[in-house]
Amino acid sequence: MSIPRAAAKCRTCSSVLYPVQGTEKPSSPVVQCFTCPGKPFICGTCLSPWQGRPGDAKTLCPNNRCAVVGTLLTCGLITDSMNQVRGCPEFRACPKCYSLIMHIGPLCSEVNCSECDHYFCYICLRDSAECTSIACSTAGRQWFST
């Protein structure tokens, strides 16, 4: 899943990213920033710096979690007005192990990762013990490279 072209912005300078011709195949979309020095190539799915030559069948995105980050950057927002985490992305990654998690149930912002047993606030992404969910602020969409 690649980021819709209208939403693809450079993580460094926020300029619009443009597709690189010949790299449109879904497994390796490559975009380019014409504003940053060196006009870097970037993965169109997770926005990680691209390594290698775009279009070369042997080069892939260097981010081992490319698909996970692509989901985090493009998923919808929770819109249920009765849900305490309204306005948060439908998916979050566990801050400890990066497993994808969906919020279930409208009443509590605390979630537990089934992979590593980490408890955290779905809204601000802090450890549950550190969060004061009454006044926490919504963390933005997550991005990481592994």
Buried (B, 14 or more C-beta within 10 A) or exposed (E): BBBEEEEBBBEBEEEBBEBBEEBEEEEBBBBBBEEBEEEBBBBBBBBBBBEBEBBEEEBBBBBEBBBBBBBBBBBEEBEEEEBBBBEBBBBBBBBBEBBBBEBEEEEEBBBEBEEEEBBBBBBBBBEBEEBEBEEBEBBEBBBBBE
